[in-house]
Amino acid sequence: MDTTEVATRLAAVCDLIEEHRKSGAPICATRAAAISAMIDDVAAAAATGGTRIDSGACSYEEVDGDDELGVGLSGLVVRARLRATGEDVAVKSLHADPGCGGGGIGRLLREACFMVACGGHPSLVALRGVAMDNGGHSLVMDYVGPNLLDVLRARGRRRPFPEADARRVMRQLLAGAVEMHRHGIVHRDIKPENVLVAATGCGGVVKICDLGSAKSTAERSPPADIAGTMEYMAPEVLARSACGHGVPADAWSLGCVMAELLTGEPPFRGEDQADQLREIFDVLGAPEESVWEAMRPRLSAVLASEVKQWRARQRQVRHRSRLREVIPGEVLSDEGFEVLKGLLTCDPEKRMTAAAALRCAWFADEVEEDARVPAAATSSAGCAMSLAITA
């Protein structure tokens, strides 16, 4: 697979969609078909078997009962069934957004392109195609199961994941992130709600979903907005840094998910973005001035002054990271803490990458565990976490 070629073709699709958004012109059916053909080229370059943007092959019908799987600011995800095969699928329809060209079709095609670039990876939800219904477009994806946030809530704070199960989950999430990052894709909103847990017993399979906020590092005009969920945002994102929302931001989010698996709650919970920074620096320590300035933060004068005061106070008391107090040795081994500490590093330049995390000793003895997961569990929907919601 030529990773550079995939990233280049992916960026070309993003750039074309962005041109339409800026012009205010809707994406007509002819243009949508042309963009779909470009997305097919991305799939071909990624050697995923060519996930084609084919509305006919993805004709679906609603299922009886409670079919709603999730709803957010951008759209609604429901459970449905393919008419041709009877397979359960997840269908995402976007809310109308005239400013994005064609009532959201631009955002939808953008997300489809990110999905096909990584199609076939067992730790990422697969796209079946794009369907047309009632004059609109929808993403048709593999149905997997509940999200990890629901699993965590069902277990409760008193029953977080044991280390072995947390390691199994993190190995898959990190592998999914590596796949995205090698194609120049930054997810920008990794959190338990965007991790799906397979719905039947197949050895603890999880998959990253919802690339609606993702960006390509190669596109000419990447989204400038702050995306993501505050509890999982990296310091440089919270600081509105000019270098924010790069690949290191995903690594930070993965570190937050790892801590939540082990404790049952996010490691940092502020009341707003400024308070979130305070929470992070209270545990990890405020970054040195050179590191902070390198982030090129765009903060209010008041908050910038507060950061200097925090740094001065912490220097006086010789503040050390308290992360080991938050995640003590009886919860996480030294090998696991190496991964957590590396991911939750304030300096994005020194933060551990997903690929480097997978090379750590914590994962060295999990190869045997992975070999026990049935092969079918890595390629189809419906495989779930045996470690999930037991009483």
Steps between C-alpha positions, in 0.01 A plus 500: 500500500632843407417706809610823333266439207206433732568818697534706180173373352325543831617861527380570143148391595507715815627801303223467241229476765648800681493705178127434473446592863682831462315586180163431661400302192311177570649172388274387218438135413755508216769648722415256781546213254838640393613529861375146563718379212799674662419322826497170309852589384602553865364155585686346207826668602452370854459147360189445710311311235341813357214605729290666233262785568205305362149596610335193345716248685419667832122509484371445853185488708429594858483232768221462753544635852746754633735546206672824607869439573619854556425866438737793499543854376571385145254216446311190604611135490239225484502124465365367171506189281634456147221395265732287288657290776300558818817610683473754780674829426538842660375795295616857564295789364629854545295795613440754226773762467448722193832675566684174441368445149209276411344473846797325658607282208842666509561397862362155432724438198796632695437247777448223243839578350675472838328166560594340169861615535526276806243243387560142600690572820353290783511785753305748286132483407464410131293695248266296277407791276286811468123464462249749359165518677227764502719727294787484751818301545602267784811306595437127524748334736558169673285456807725424797328548836474745792756770557768480766348784702182298549710199603691710753178644642347155531804377692504806725792683659545222755562243227754645255681273258780282639840569350500198266170605343606865477816388323301292250279800420790744474695273269213511250438875538868582454515275193200682353666836568822385332299410189333843491820690568703327230249632249525850646158480668449659842177381664471803735227349720617168644299423814308202643181609323683465166623149574261215423500172689404193299162359598567126531775308673808506276792577728455869573493669159477882490494740205548876467210675330374848402756677284265795457748739665809353336746692285775420255843635584559544126192707412561862405243652738450263794214580740602785728226440754559341839359150474467225754369449851656709775592217740708336225657812345877536504655808667597651165139468380362658818757780462379558142856448386594561140641147499197346671303205368792323343567129537628549861153621603358155421771339714397715797135403454601133499685556828184647651298199382760266650478673838120487488503127432707450814314739733150529356524875439703746290830601665434874460157663536488879489194723491613675182802491271708729720416295808583183307852636446525572874396142578763361264780721630402426862567130440780508244656837572499810283733466200823694492480845346690391188257210444199721562620771263580239233131404503418862400194511725220742418360567845349799672747725678350394833547128439849550355592684819354219711714242322811698592384516862434123509846435363662730757311343792579149386868588467499629858353180642695279258181356358526151358251317284224344709386265224624198694274606790201512266587160350680311781711187466222267615293618202770512231840332477821693432494374140149633451582827672780554249236508226258720693768749601627516143157571354413756770804720441424872480767574241359378165853473360595248772165322524512129420352409162250220458760297309761549774248403767438167328872425515505532880553200727138519623382348172781247456313204647162567339578337165386166639172654620433647154559160341204366699259754347312332210608636162139584413491738792747732327310535176130509570246672718338346801797388707503622853679551818494204736642734762219749473177511698502198723335540837 
